[in-house]
Amino acid sequence: RIDATSYYRGNAEPACRALMNISVNRPTQELEAKCIAEATNAGLNGLKGHRSIGGCRASIYNAFPREGVVKLVAFMQEFEQNNPA
């Protein structure tokens, strides 16, 4: 869950968040860029955020495999541990 840590900040109020498009920001622009680059190297493509709010956005529509979500969550947890704010 995004709100389990202060490292990742959701872009929308919890009651207004989409279930299939998850948008978050990191503590700094440098960490945003590093995260996107490392995610791409890990095979997690297309995470660059929306042009108006930046950050990262993961689209997990119905056809997206559960294994991909598990991999994304593990990557986010590892990134946070390895890149303190």
C-alpha positions as a Markdown table, in Angstrom:
| # | Residue | x | y | z |
|---|---|---|---|---|
| 1 | Arg | 0.0 | 0.0 | 0.0 |
| 2 | Ile | 1.4 | 3.4 | -1.0 |
| 3 | Asp | 0.5 | 5.0 | 2.3 |
| 4 | Ala | 2.5 | 2.5 | 4.3 |
| 5 | Thr | 5.6 | 4.7 | 3.9 |
| 6 | Ser | 6.2 | 8.4 | 3.7 |
| 7 | Tyr | 8.8 | 7.7 | 0.9 |
| 8 | Tyr | 6.2 | 7.4 | -1.8 |
| 9 | Arg | 3.6 | 10.1 | -2.0 |
| 10 | Gly | 0.4 | 9.4 | -3.8 |
| 11 | Asn | -0.8 | 12.2 | -6.2 |
| 12 | Ala | -4.5 | 11.9 | -5.4 |
| 13 | Glu | -6.5 | 11.8 | -2.2 |
| 14 | Pro | -6.9 | 8.2 | -1.0 |
| 15 | Ala | -10.7 | 8.2 | -1.7 |
| 16 | Cys | -10.1 | 9.5 | -5.3 |
| 17 | Arg | -7.4 | 7.2 | -6.4 |
| 18 | Ala | -7.8 | 4.9 | -9.4 |
| 19 | Leu | -7.4 | 1.2 | -8.8 |
| 20 | Met | -5.6 | 0.6 | -12.2 |
| 21 | Asn | -3.4 | 3.7 | -12.5 |
| 22 | Ile | -1.1 | 4.2 | -9.5 |
| 23 | Ser | 0.7 | 7.5 | -9.5 |
| 24 | Val | 3.4 | 8.3 | -6.9 |
| 25 | Asn | 6.2 | 10.8 | -6.4 |
| 26 | Arg | 9.6 | 10.2 | -4.8 |
| 27 | Pro | 11.2 | 12.6 | -2.3 |
| 28 | Thr | 13.3 | 14.4 | -5.0 |
| 29 | Gln | 13.5 | 14.8 | -8.8 |
| 30 | Glu | 16.9 | 13.1 | -8.8 |
| 31 | Leu | 15.3 | 10.0 | -7.1 |
| 32 | Glu | 12.5 | 10.1 | -9.6 |
| 33 | Ala | 14.9 | 9.9 | -12.5 |
| 34 | Lys | 17.0 | 7.2 | -10.8 |
| 35 | Cys | 14.0 | 5.1 | -10.0 |
| 36 | Ile | 12.7 | 5.2 | -13.6 |
| 37 | Ala | 16.1 | 4.3 | -15.0 |
| 38 | Glu | 16.5 | 1.4 | -12.5 |
| 39 | Ala | 13.0 | 0.2 | -13.1 |
| 40 | Thr | 13.6 | 0.1 | -16.8 |
| 41 | Asn | 16.8 | -1.8 | -16.3 |
| 42 | Ala | 14.8 | -4.3 | -14.2 |
| 43 | Gly | 12.3 | -4.8 | -17.0 |
| 44 | Leu | 9.6 | -2.6 | -15.5 |
| 45 | Asn | 8.9 | -0.3 | -18.5 |
| 46 | Gly | 6.5 | 2.6 | -19.0 |
| 47 | Leu | 6.6 | 4.0 | -15.4 |
| 48 | Lys | 7.4 | 7.6 | -16.3 |
| 49 | Gly | 4.7 | 9.7 | -14.8 |
| 50 | His | 2.1 | 12.0 | -16.3 |
| 51 | Arg | 3.4 | 15.1 | -18.0 |
| 52 | Ser | 1.5 | 17.4 | -15.7 |
| 53 | Ile | 2.3 | 15.9 | -12.3 |
| 54 | Gly | 5.5 | 14.0 | -13.0 |
| 55 | Gly | 6.4 | 11.1 | -10.7 |
| 56 | Cys | 5.8 | 7.5 | -11.7 |
| 57 | Arg | 2.6 | 5.9 | -12.9 |
| 58 | Ala | 2.0 | 2.2 | -13.1 |
| 59 | Ser | -1.0 | 1.1 | -15.2 |
| 60 | Ile | -2.2 | -2.3 | -14.0 |
| 61 | Tyr | -5.3 | -3.0 | -16.1 |
| 62 | Asn | -7.1 | -6.4 | -16.0 |
| 63 | Ala | -4.7 | -8.0 | -18.5 |
| 64 | Phe | -1.6 | -7.1 | -16.5 |
| 65 | Pro | -0.3 | -10.2 | -14.8 |
| 66 | Arg | -0.2 | -10.5 | -11.0 |
| 67 | Glu | 3.5 | -11.4 | -11.2 |
| 68 | Gly | 4.2 | -8.0 | -12.6 |
| 69 | Val | 2.5 | -6.3 | -9.7 |
| 70 | Val | 4.5 | -8.4 | -7.3 |
| 71 | Lys | 7.7 | -7.5 | -9.1 |
| 72 | Leu | 6.8 | -3.8 | -9.0 |
| 73 | Val | 6.1 | -3.9 | -5.3 |
| 74 | Ala | 9.4 | -5.7 | -4.6 |
| 75 | Phe | 11.3 | -3.2 | -6.7 |
| 76 | Met | 9.7 | -0.2 | -4.9 |
| 77 | Gln | 10.5 | -1.6 | -1.5 |
| 78 | Glu | 14.1 | -2.4 | -2.5 |
| 79 | Phe | 14.5 | 1.1 | -4.1 |
| 80 | Glu | 13.3 | 2.8 | -1.0 |
| 81 | Gln | 15.8 | 0.8 | 1.2 |
| 82 | Asn | 18.7 | 1.5 | -1.1 |
| 83 | Asn | 18.0 | 5.2 | -1.7 |
| 84 | Pro | 17.1 | 7.0 | 1.5 |
| 85 | Ala | 15.7 | 10.5 | 1.2 |
